[in-house]
């Protein structure tokens, strides 16, 4: 049979496809070997720094847990008017000094009333259109014949700078619909939620909450995960690479009732040098 092309063309084509096949096999094998090595290395790194992260996490969350236990016994749990709740501002603001990771503390009432004190940083001040001199903000809901929502901005001394009516706040937020309310009202101990999106700031965080000693009131404290990650990174006593420590913090957050770790997809962006 006569060949349509010279023999060397067929031989070259055969070797070309054989080279592609061998190259593909080598590449695939190399990928699987590299992936296995990376997984092993990551596992070893986690075994090395995991206990340190969990201990630092415990040390950071413990003051917040103590603050919630304090609030469940505080007189704010039986306050029925905005003025009575404002009288508790000094005690609430002290939480921020003792529990640095806490971004907000609050009391939620069985009739749907809500009273929250939030500390403001530059980002939240801009996001919430707060006055430049505002250091804290009260978010208040009073339900009744006239449902009233307010944002009250406070200076560093806790004095009122501005009060803004927010009827939209009443219509879009009810504490009794929140997961932390449902969990706390059926628990005899302090609860810690999984990470979720906060209503006002739209940041990802967790809530520590507990039912008050009487009256069906629930008190709570919010912790922003980005803030928590930053604080834990600053406490990196082993001086691990910051990207590794940040990833470890962002990917493992044990709850107070479980040893499981929750994967956090939006808590923090860490830059890996690899």
N, C-alpha and C positions, 0 to 999 in steps of 0.2 A: 504493500500500500504506500502510495506516495504521500509524504507529509506536506501540509499546506504551508508550514513555516520551517525554517531551518531547525535542526535538532537542538542547537544551543539555546534557541529561544524557549523551547519547552523545558529544558533543563533549568534555565534561569528562572522561569516562572515557578517551577516546582520548588526550587530553593527559596524563592521569595516568600511563598506561602508557608513553607516549613519554618522559615525564620519568624514570620508573624505568629505562627502557632506556638513555637517555643518561647518567643518573647512574651506572649500573652500568659502562658503557663507560669513563667518565671515571675512576671509582674503580679499575677494573682496570688502566687505562693508568698511573694514578698509582702504583699498587703496583709494577708492573714497573719503572717509572722509578726509584722510591725504592730498590727492591731492587738495581738495577744500580748506583746511586750508592753504596749502602752497601758492596757488594762491591768496588767500585773503591777506596773510601776505606780499607777494611780491607787490601786488597792494597798500597796505598801505605804504610800504617802499618807493615805487616810488612816491606816492603822497607827502611823506615827503621830499625826497631829490631831486625830479625832478626839481622843480623851482630853486634850488641852482645850479644843474648841468647846466641847460639852461642859467642861468645868468653868470656862470663862462665861459661857452662856448662862449657866446656873448662877454665877456670881452677879451677872448683870440683871437677871430677871428677879432675883430674890427680893431686892428692895421694892420693886413694883408689886410683887405679891404681898409684901408686908403692908404697903400703902393701901391696897384694896381691902385687906383685912381690917385696917384701921377705919376706913371709910364706912364699912358696913355697920360699924357701931357709932358712927358720928351723927350728930343731930340733924345733918342735912337729910337724913333718911326719913325724918318725920316733918320736914318743912313743907308747907302747903302753898306758900306764896313766893313770888319772885324775890321780894325784899328779904324774906327769911333765908332764902338760898344765897342771895348776895352777901348776907352776913357771914356766910361760911367761906368766903373767898380766901381769907387768910390761911385757913387750914388746908384748903385745896391747893393753893399755890406752893405750900411747903412740900407737897409731893414732888414737884419738879426739882427741888433742891436735893431731896434724898434719893430719888429714883431718876437718874439723868436720862435714861432711855425712854421715859414716858413722854408722849406728845400731848395727851389729853386725859383728863379724869372727869367722871360724870356720875350722875344719879338719874335713874329712870324709874318712873312711877307707874303703878298699875292702871291709872286713868289715862296714860299716854303723855303725861307731862315729862319734860326732859330738861336737865340742867347740866351743861358741859363747860369746863374751863380748859382752854387750849393755849399752850405757849406758842408764840409766833417767832419764826425765823424769817430771813429775808425772802425766801421763796414763798412761804405761806402768806406772808404779809402782802406780797404782790398778787398772789392768786386770789386772796379774799378781799382785795381792795381795801386793806386796812390803812389807817393813818400811819405816817412814817414813824411817829413816836409810840405807836402801840406795841406792847410787849406780850400782852395776853388778850384773849377774846372769850367772851361768854356766848354760848349758843343756848338760847332758852326757848322752850315751847310750853305754853300754858293752854290747856284745853278746857273748854266750858261753853257757855253761851256764845262767847266770841273767842274763837281760837286765835292765839297771839304767838307769833314767832319773832324773835329778836336776835340780832347780833350786837353785842355790847363790847366795845373796845376799851382796853385798860392800859394805863401807862405802867412803868416799872414799879411804881409804888402801889399799884392796884386801884388807882383812882380812875373813875370813868371819864373817858375822852369823848366818846360818841356812842349813841345808841341808834340802831337802824332797824326799822320794822321790816320783817322778812316773812310775809304771808306765804311765800313759796316754800319756805322751810317747813311750815306746818303741813302743807299739802303733800310734800314729797318724802317726808320722814316720819316714821312712827317707831319708837324704840321697841315696841312689842312685836314688831315684825322681824327683828334682827336675830341672827343665829345665837349671839351671845346671850340675849334675853331668854330665849327658849331653853338653852342649855343650863343657864344659871338657875332658872326657876324650878328645875327638876333635880338639881344637884344639891347635896348637903355640904359640898366642899367647893373651893375655888376652882373655876374652870378656865381653860385656855383654848381659844379657838384655833382652827387651822388658819393659815394666811388667807386674807380676802381683801377686796377693794373697799377702802373707806368711803363713806358717803360724801363727805364734804370736800376732802382734799384729793380724792381719787388716787391715793397712793396705796401701796400694798402693805398690810401690817397684820398684827394679831391683837386680840383683846383678852385681857385677864378680867374676869368678872365673878361676882359672888352675890348671892341673895343676902339682903340685909337681915338683921336679927329679928325684924318684925315688919309687918305692913305690906309685904309683897313688893318691896322696892329692890331694885338691882343696882349695884354700884360697879363701876368698871374703870379700866385704864387701857388706853390704846398705845401700842408701840409700833412705830414705823420701822419696817424691816431694813430700809436703807440706812436709817439712823443706827439701828442695832448693829448692822454689819460694820458700819464705820467705827462705832465704839469698840467692838470686839477686835477689829483690826488694829486699833490704837493700843489695845491691851495684849498684843501679840508678844508675849514674854519670851517665846522661843526664837523670836526674830526669823520666822519663816518668811519666804518670799511673799510679798503682799498679795500677789495674784492668787497664790495657792491658798493662803489663809482666807481670802475673800470668797473664793469658790467653796471652800469647806463650810464657811458660815452660811452662805446663800443656799447651800444644798442640804443642810441638816439642821432642823429645828425640832428638838424633842419637846413633846408636850408634857405637862405636869402629871398626866395620867397614863402615859405610854412611853415606851422606849423607841417607838418608831421614829423615823426621820421623814419629813415631808419635803418633796422636791419643789423648790421655788423657782419659777421660770422668770419672774420679773422683779425679784428683790433687788438685784444689784448687777451691774455690768463690770466684770473684772477683765483686765487685759493680761493675757498669758504670753510670756516671752517666747514660747515654743512655736 
